Amino acid sequence: MMAENDRNLSIDDVRHIASLCRIGMTDEELERMSAELSDLVGEVAYVQSIDTSGVGPMGHAADSIDTVMRDDESSPPLSVGDVLANAPRREGDYFRVRAILD
C-alpha cells in the first residue's frame, strides 16, 4: 500500500482496495478513482495537520443557531386500517413484501 507521507494512490492501490471491498472496476474507473481518492487523502491530511489543541468540544460550529424542536408528546397510535391504507401490497393486517432470501 501507499507510504505514510505519500498522498497519491496508485492504480494498484485502488485495485487492491476495490478487491477488498469486492467491487469490480474497469481500468477507466480505476484511473478516475485513483485521482479522486488521492485528493480525498490529501484533504484528510490537511485537516489532520490543523492544530486543534486549544479548541474545546462543540455541539455545533455556530453558537447562534437556534433550532426549533417540538416537545416530544405521545399520541394515540394509528389504526391498522390507516397504516395500511396506502400499502402497495397487503396480506390481511400486514404489509406484503418480496422475499429477500430464498
N, C-alpha and C positions, 0 to 999 in steps of 0.2 A: 504494500500500500504506500501512500504518499508519506514523505518525510514530514516531521512536525512543523518545520518552517516553510515548507513548500506549499503554496496556495493553489497550484494548478493540478487538477486531477487529469490523469492521462486517460486515454480511451480504455486501456486495460483496467484501470481503477474503476471506471464506470461499469465496464463489462462485469467485473468481479462483484460490485455492489448489486447490479441488476440480477446476477445469478443467485446471490444470497437472498434477494427478495423474490426470486422466482418470476422475474419479469423478462420477457423476450423483447429484444430491441434490435432494430435494423442498424446498419453502420451509420446512416444519416442521423438517426435518433441518438446513438452513442456519441457522435460528434457534437450534436447540439447540447446534450445533457452534460458533456464534459465542460463546455463553456459555462453553462448555467450553474452547475454545481461548484465550479471554481469561483464564480462570482459570489455565490452564497457563502462558501468557506471564507472568502475574503471579508464579507460583511460581518460574519460571526467573529473573525479575528479582530476586526476593528472594534466591535462592541466589547470584546473581552479586554482590549487594551485600555479602555477608559477607566480612570481611577474613580471608583465609587466609594472609597473608604470613608468619606465624610458625609455620605448621603444615607439618611435613615430610611427604613421601610415606609412605603406609602400605600394607601388604599387606592388612590387614583392620582394620576400625574398632574391633574389640575385641581387645586383646592377649591375653586369657586364653582364647581359643578354641583348643581342641586338636582338630584334625581327624584322623580315623583314616584312614590311607591304607594300602592293601595294597602290598606290594612288586610291582613290575612284572616278572612272571616269564613267560617264554614257555612255551607248552604246544603239544602236537601239534594240528594243525588237525582240525576235524570232517570226517567223511567226507561225500561228496556226498549219500548217502542220508539221513544225519542232518540235513544242512542243508535238504534238500528235503522232509523228512518232513511238515511242516505247511504246505507251499506250497499256496495255494488252486488255482493252475493251474501246470502244468509242461509242458515240452516236452523230452523226453529228459532231459539233465542240466542243464537251465536253467529259471529262473523264466519263466513266460509272463505278460506284462503287456499291457494295452491299448496300442495305438499312441497317441501323444500328438500326432503330426504326421501330416498327410495326405501 
